[in-house]
Amino acid sequence: MFAVVRTGGKQYRVAAGDKIAVEKLAGEAGDTVTLGDVLLAGEGDDFAEAGKVVVSAEIIAQAKSEKIVVFKKRRRHNYRRKAGHRQQMTLLRIMQVGDTKAEAKPAAAKADAPASETKTEAKPAAPKKDAAPAKAAEKKPAAKKAPAKQAAADASDEQK
């Protein structure tokens, strides 16, 4: 059976026994992790309901990927910068594809029950502030400055 899982912003097609390198996951070598974000699962032409499929994997090692060289240059300005980057990654061995979530849920649901009750308590809504529209209504229209400019222009014409 195969599955398409999403982890670390990427998608992987996996089957039991496969080894894959994914973005860093929490855990140490030998730990078992569950890849719960299954997009597609099936065997041959038959597809299973992806929401009920769980993929379990064993962490082989925490490692770094190949080095990427970052080089910046601006012509005619004597500007050169060289830096390197090695992304953290986790090597996984897929142990099982196709375990249903219905069997795994009761144990997890009992542990998460108190936490979910505290999250559902709603906070009272804060009163809306109507101060901004009131200030806009109180504002008086600006006085016209054109007559003052006109008077100054008339005074300069009289002097000529």
Beta strands, then each sheet from edge to edge (+ up, - down):
strand 1: 2-7
strand 2: 10-15
strand 3: 19-23
strand 4: 32-35
strand 5: 38-43
strand 6: 46-48
strand 7: 53-64
strand 8: 68-74
strand 9: 79-85
strand 10: 88-100
sheet 1: 2+ 1- 5+ 6-
sheet 2: 3+ 10- 7+ 4-
sheet 3: 8+ 9-
end
